[in-house]
Amino acid sequence: MSQPIEFDTARLRLRQWLPSDRQPFAKMSADPKVMEFFPALMDRQTSDTMADRCQALIAERGWGLWVAERKDDAQFIGFVGLHIPTVDLPFNPCVEIGWRIAAEFWRQGYATEAAFGALAVGFERLELPEIVSFTALINHRSQAVMERLGMRRSSEHFIHPAVDVNSPLAKHCLYKLSREQWIRACNAKRSNGDDDQGSLGKAYSMV
């Protein structure tokens, strides 16, 4: 068992799961707007099972898909973090970064802010050589977040093995970011005197 990594960004706390997170997570995972680019909505049992799994993986590894909550009111807004996919993807083995944010908190920069912090954990504390992200080709919102994170889109698409091949969600795009690219971007920000709390490596603090 590893001591769970938890961290802060300018506005958010990324932490281990608690029993009180189950209800807002289930509500979010049953929202058709949030789940638009997933194969199906989650019922309460499926949602609780996923939350339990996320909690167990953080307890085991020290990192994973963290709960994201606002620091000013401790409100659950979703999850953001790092994960080792269990499905047979063409680019395995890998570590992916992912997020799911409740609809009422969209368009406020929370996913990008929290994801920068997660990337910092992955590259600076865990020293991962590369982090990937992927989504359905039609999910332009998530692709926009990946691009804001500085991730680079691969020229090749793939069919997600867990999605029906006839589904419009089957064809996925892949984004990548290496540790070397992250370090170069962070150094460039620092050399330019960029203290923006949303910029690379600046938006988080370890605890």
Secondary structure, 3 states (H helix, E strand, C coil): CCCCCCEEECCEEEECCCHHHHHHHHHHHCCCCCCCCCCCCCCHHHHHHHHHHHHHHHHHHCCCEEEEEECCCCCEEEEEEEECCCCCCCCCCCCEEEEEECHHHCCCCHHHHHHHHHHHHHHHHCCCCEEEEEEECCCHHHHHHHHHCCCEEEEEEEECCCCCCCCCCCEEEEEEEEHHHHHHHHHHHHHCCCCCCCCCCCCEEEC
